[in-house]
Amino acid sequence: MDLVAQQRTAGVDRPLRRIKKIPPELRRRKPNFSLEPSWYKRLVWRLKEDSQFLRSTIQFTFILLCLWIGYEFHLFVKWGMSHGSEPFVTRPPGVEGFLPISALMSLSYWIQTGIVNNIHPASIFIFLAIVGVSILLKKAFCSWLCPIGTLSEALWLFGQRVFGKNVRVPRWLDYPLRSLKYLLLLYFVYSIVTMDVFSLRRFIYSPYNKVADIKMYLFFADISTFALWTILMLMFGSVIIKNFWCRYLCPYGALLGFLSFLSPFKITRNKSTCIDCELCTKACPSSINVHRAGRVWSDECMSCLQCVEACPVKNTLVMSASRRTARPVPSWVFGALVAGLFVGITGLAMLSGYWQNGITRQEYQRRFQELDKPVYQHFRGNVPEYTPHD
């Protein structure tokens, strides 16, 4: 397919006279993976050369991991709610990845006291792994590992297939909406940073926090009509608008976007070989004007490499750690860094003994029977008074 046809397929509307021709030696040839008869070699070849196939594979693997953690946690809760009549299944610490508020409080407590609490220790290291990926590799966690990000991407792709395109929010509305996630982030960070050690300890060791993961499970297992409709509306928003939740409302994404400015790795454009086709900008799910950038600094860049994959010219749009050399980082190396850094940090927590919590099976059995007591409720952000016996 020639460049004009590519533009028309992508929906790019530009005067053809402004597009430069691609010198034959710089034209990027996409591999024909079907030529390889061996399925194993074909798979390895595609993982190495097709960044989006590699990313989808890592996304799918992480989704399977989350589903497995969810299934194990379901069996654990089933045991607890049955008063021990069902077979006991060990609680999977990975579920703490869905407790970001507890993770932030635990991290703040650790920084101030040097103590890693034994209530939700895994949450700290999962949070640090996510932050570490973002500092080194921009918001790659959002587009390579995050299960919510993967779901969001699947929804807008579904909307694109059904409706032919996604709705593009006008700039005058897009900027105010994008500020919402930063306001939410500011609220959570301010609330936690201003807590003293006593208040942090009181929350972390409270009966409510000890069963926060169980309460989260029960919230979704017996979801209210209002909560269900809210989730459905957010999902519909993601069907018609690319990454609706991630772009406008996710405070986690706001934090990672802010930290991503520290990343040495950025999408880099070689202006001398760029042909101004704008296919990179069209491919970007975050609506970044990649074709105008020398280096993409935007906090919305998720390092998904879709723009790099769309560029028809060799080594013109690359992921690199330096603007001067613009030496491209192969997609398989980048993907390995994303997955490896996350697994490395969480694996270190497992090896050092900061993964499993200190709540015994007997204590869990007692707390499951008391979940309806006021001490396990959370009243407008306030932890109920409790005694050492609670």
C-alpha positions in Angstrom: 0.0 0.0 0.0 1.4 3.4 -1.0 1.6 6.4 1.3 -1.4 8.1 -0.2 -3.5 5.0 0.3 -2.2 4.7 3.9 -3.3 8.2 4.6 -6.7 7.8 3.1 -7.2 4.6 5.1 -6.0 6.4 8.3 -8.3 9.3 7.6 -5.5 11.9 7.4 -6.5 14.9 5.3 -3.5 16.9 4.1 -2.5 18.5 0.8 -0.4 15.9 -1.0 2.2 18.4 -2.1 3.4 18.7 1.5 4.3 15.1 1.8 7.9 14.1 0.9 8.7 10.9 -1.0 10.3 8.1 0.9 13.8 7.2 -0.5 13.8 3.5 -1.4 16.6 2.8 1.1 14.6 4.4 3.9 11.3 2.7 3.2 10.3 0.5 6.1 9.3 -2.9 5.0 6.9 -4.8 7.2 7.8 -8.5 7.7 5.5 -11.1 6.2 5.3 -13.5 9.1 3.2 -16.0 7.2 6.3 -16.9 5.1 7.8 -18.7 8.2 6.4 -22.3 8.2 7.4 -23.1 11.7 4.8 -21.8 14.2 7.4 -21.5 17.0 9.8 -19.5 14.9 7.0 -17.4 13.5 5.8 -16.6 17.0 9.3 -15.6 18.2 9.8 -13.6 15.0 6.6 -11.7 15.5 7.2 -11.1 19.2 10.6 -9.6 18.2 9.4 -7.5 15.2 5.8 -6.6 15.9 5.5 -4.2 18.9 1.7 -4.4 19.1 1.7 -8.2 19.0 4.2 -8.2 21.8 2.3 -5.6 23.8 -1.0 -7.6 23.4 0.8 -10.7 24.5 2.0 -9.1 27.7 -1.4 -7.5 28.3 -3.1 -10.8 27.9 -0.6 -12.6 30.2 -1.1 -9.9 32.9 -4.9 -10.2 32.5 -4.7 -14.0 33.0 -2.5 -13.3 36.1 -5.1 -10.9 37.5 -7.9 -13.4 36.8 -6.0 -16.1 38.6 -5.5 -13.9 41.6 -9.2 -13.0 41.5 -10.2 -16.6 41.4 -7.9 -17.5 44.3 -9.3 -14.6 46.3 -12.8 -15.7 45.5 -12.1 -19.1 47.0 -10.5 -17.5 50.0 -13.6 -15.3 50.6 -15.8 -18.3 50.0 -14.0 -20.2 52.7 -14.3 -17.3 55.1 -18.0 -16.6 54.5 -18.8 -20.4 55.0 -17.4 -20.2 58.5 -14.7 -22.6 57.5 -16.8 -25.3 56.0 -15.4 -24.8 52.5 -11.8 -25.8 51.8 -9.2 -23.3 52.9 -7.4 -21.4 50.1 -4.5 -19.1 51.0 -5.3 -15.4 50.4 -3.2 -14.2 47.3 -1.2 -11.1 48.3 -1.5 -9.8 44.7 -5.0 -8.6 45.4 -3.4 -5.7 47.3 -2.6 -4.2 44.0 -6.2 -3.1 43.9 -5.8 -1.1 47.2 -4.0 2.0 46.1 -5.1 4.2 49.1 -3.8 1.6 51.6 -0.6 1.4 49.6 -0.1 5.2 49.7 -0.7 5.3 53.4 1.6 2.3 54.0 4.3 4.0 51.9 4.0 7.2 53.9 4.1 5.3 57.2 7.2 3.4 56.0 9.0 6.7 54.9 8.2 8.3 58.3 9.0 5.4 60.6 11.1 2.9 58.6 8.5 0.2 59.3 6.9 -1.9 56.6 3.6 -2.8 58.1 2.4 -6.4 58.0 -1.2 -5.7 57.1 -0.8 -5.0 53.4 2.9 -5.2 52.8 2.5 -6.4 49.1 0.6 -3.2 48.3 3.7 -1.1 48.9 5.9 -3.0 46.6 3.3 -3.4 43.8 2.9 0.4 44.1 6.7 0.9 44.0 6.9 -1.4 40.9 4.3 0.6 39.1 6.1 3.9 40.0 9.5 2.4 39.0 8.2 1.5 35.6 6.8 5.0 35.1 9.9 6.8 36.2 12.1 4.7 33.8 9.7 4.0 31.0 7.0 6.7 31.0 3.4 5.5 31.5 4.2 2.1 30.1 2.4 0.4 32.9 -0.9 1.9 31.7 -0.6 0.5 28.2 1.4 -2.7 28.8 0.3 -4.1 32.2 -2.7 -2.3 33.7 -5.8 -4.5 33.5 -8.1 -1.4 33.5 -6.0 0.1 30.7 -6.3 -3.1 28.7 -10.1 -3.1 29.2 -10.3 0.5 28.3 -8.4 -0.1 25.1 -10.6 -3.1 24.2 -13.7 -0.9 24.7 -12.6 1.9 22.4 -11.4 -0.5 19.8 -14.9 -2.2 20.0 -16.5 1.3 19.6 -14.3 2.0 16.6 -15.4 -1.2 14.9 -19.1 -0.7 15.7 -19.4 3.0 15.0 -16.6 3.4 12.5 -14.7 5.9 14.7 -14.4 7.3 18.2 -15.6 10.7 19.3 -12.8 13.3 19.6 -13.4 15.7 22.4 -12.8 19.3 21.4 -9.7 20.9 22.9 -11.6 23.5 24.8 -13.4 20.7 26.7 -10.5 18.2 26.7 -8.2 20.3 28.8 -10.6 20.9 31.7 -11.7 17.3 31.7 -8.1 16.1 31.9 -7.6 18.3 34.9 -10.1 16.2 36.9 -7.8 13.3 37.4 -5.1 15.7 38.7 -7.6 17.2 41.2 -8.5 13.8 42.4 -4.8 12.9 42.8 -4.1 16.2 44.6 -7.0 15.4 47.0 -5.7 11.9 47.9 -2.1 12.9 48.1 -2.8 16.0 50.3 -5.1 13.9 52.6 -2.4 11.3 53.1 0.7 13.6 53.3 -1.0 15.7 56.0 -1.7 12.7 58.2 0.7 12.3 61.1 2.3 9.0 62.1 -0.4 8.3 64.8 -3.2 8.8 62.3 -1.5 6.6 59.7 -0.9 3.8 62.3 -4.5 4.1 63.5 -5.8 3.5 59.9 -3.3 0.9 58.9 -3.9 -1.4 61.9 -7.7 -0.7 62.0 -10.1 -3.6 61.7 -11.5 -1.8 58.6 -8.1 -1.8 56.8 -7.4 -5.4 57.7 -10.4 -6.5 55.7 -10.4 -3.7 53.1 -9.7 -6.3 50.3 -12.6 -8.4 51.5 -14.9 -5.4 51.7 -13.9 -4.5 48.1 -14.8 -8.0 46.9 -18.2 -7.9 48.6 -18.9 -4.5 47.1 -18.6 -5.9 43.6 -20.2 -9.3 44.5 -23.3 -7.6 45.8 -23.1 -4.4 43.8 -25.8 -1.7 44.2 -27.8 -0.5 41.3 -26.3 2.9 41.5 -22.7 1.6 41.5 -23.5 -0.8 38.6 -25.0 2.0 36.4 -22.0 4.2 37.2 -19.6 1.5 36.0 -21.7 0.9 32.9 -21.7 4.6 32.1 -17.9 4.8 32.5 -17.6 1.7 30.2 -19.8 3.3 27.6 -17.8 6.5 27.8 -14.7 4.3 27.0 -16.5 2.8 24.0 -17.1 6.2 22.3 -14.1 8.1 23.6 -10.6 6.6 23.6 -9.4 5.8 27.1 -12.2 7.8 28.7 -11.5 6.7 32.3 -7.7 6.8 31.9 -7.6 10.2 30.3 -10.0 12.1 32.5 -10.6 10.4 35.8 -7.9 8.0 36.8 -5.8 9.5 39.7 -3.3 6.7 39.4 -2.7 7.7 35.7 -2.3 11.3 36.8 0.5 10.3 39.2 2.2 8.2 36.6 1.9 10.9 34.0 3.6 13.4 36.4 6.4 10.9 37.2 6.9 10.1 33.5 8.6 13.5 32.9 11.6 11.9 34.7 11.8 9.1 32.2 14.9 9.1 30.0 13.0 7.0 27.4 10.8 9.0 25.0 9.4 8.8 21.5 11.9 10.7 19.3 11.3 12.0 15.8 14.1 12.5 13.2 13.0 15.7 11.5 15.4 15.3 8.6 13.9 12.0 7.4 10.3 12.7 8.5 8.0 12.9 5.4 5.1 14.8 7.3 2.5 12.0 6.6 1.0 12.4 10.1 0.3 8.7 10.4 2.0 8.7 13.8 -0.4 11.3 15.1 -3.4 9.4 13.7 -2.2 6.2 15.3 -1.7 7.8 18.8 -4.6 6.7 21.1 -3.8 9.7 23.4 -4.3 12.3 20.7 -0.7 13.6 20.9 0.6 15.6 17.9 3.5 13.3 17.5 4.3 14.6 14.0 5.2 18.1 15.4 7.4 16.9 18.3 11.1 16.3 18.4 10.7 14.4 21.6 7.3 13.4 23.0 7.2 14.8 26.6 3.4 14.7 27.0 2.1 13.3 30.3 -0.5 11.4 28.2 2.1 9.3 26.3 1.7 5.7 27.4 4.7 4.3 25.5 2.4 2.0 23.6 4.6 2.3 20.5 1.6 2.5 18.1 3.0 5.7 16.5 6.4 4.0 16.0 4.6 1.0 14.4 2.7 3.3 12.0 5.7 5.3 10.8 6.7 4.2 7.2 10.3 5.5 7.3 13.2 3.6 8.9 14.5 5.0 12.2 12.5 8.2 11.9 10.2 7.6 14.8 11.8 5.6 17.6 11.8 5.0 21.3 15.2 6.2 22.5 16.9 7.3 25.7 18.7 10.2 24.1 17.8 12.9 21.6 21.3 13.4 20.4 22.0 9.8 19.2 18.3 8.8 18.9 19.5 5.2 19.0 16.3 3.1 18.8 15.4 0.8 21.6 14.0 -2.4 20.0 10.3 -3.0 21.0 11.2 -6.5 22.4 13.8 -4.9 24.7 11.4 -2.2 25.8 8.6 -4.8 26.5 11.1 -6.9 28.4 12.1 -3.9 30.5 8.4 -3.1 31.4 7.6 -6.7 32.4 11.0 -7.4 33.9 11.1 -4.3 36.2 7.6 -5.0 37.5 8.4 -8.7 38.2 11.8 -7.8 39.6 10.5 -5.4 42.2 7.6 -7.6 43.3 9.8 -10.7 43.2 12.3 -8.9 45.5 9.5 -8.3 48.0 8.6 -12.0 47.9 12.2 -13.1 48.5 12.8 -10.6 51.3 9.6 -11.7 53.2 7.6 -8.5 52.6 4.8 -10.2 50.6 2.5 -12.2 52.8 0.7 -10.3 55.5 0.8 -11.1 59.2 -2.9 -11.8 59.7 -3.4 -15.4 60.8 -6.0 -17.9 59.5 -7.7 -17.9 62.9 -7.9 -14.1 62.9 -9.4 -14.0 59.4 -12.0 -16.6 60.5 -13.0 -14.4 63.4 -13.2 -11.2 61.3 -15.3 -12.9 58.6 -17.9 -13.5 61.2 -17.9 -9.9 62.4 -18.0 -8.0 59.1 -21.4 -6.4 59.8 -20.1 -4.7 63.0 -19.7 -0.9 62.9 -16.0 -1.2 63.5 -15.6 -2.6 60.0 -17.4 0.3 58.3 -15.8 3.4 56.8 -17.8 6.5 57.6 -17.0 9.3 55.1 -13.2 8.7 55.3 -13.2 8.3 59.1 -12.1 5.1 60.8 -14.4 4.0 63.6 -13.0 4.0 67.1 -11.6 0.5 68.0 -9.9 -1.1 70.9 -6.9 -3.5 71.0 -9.4 -6.4 71.3 -11.0 -5.5 67.9 
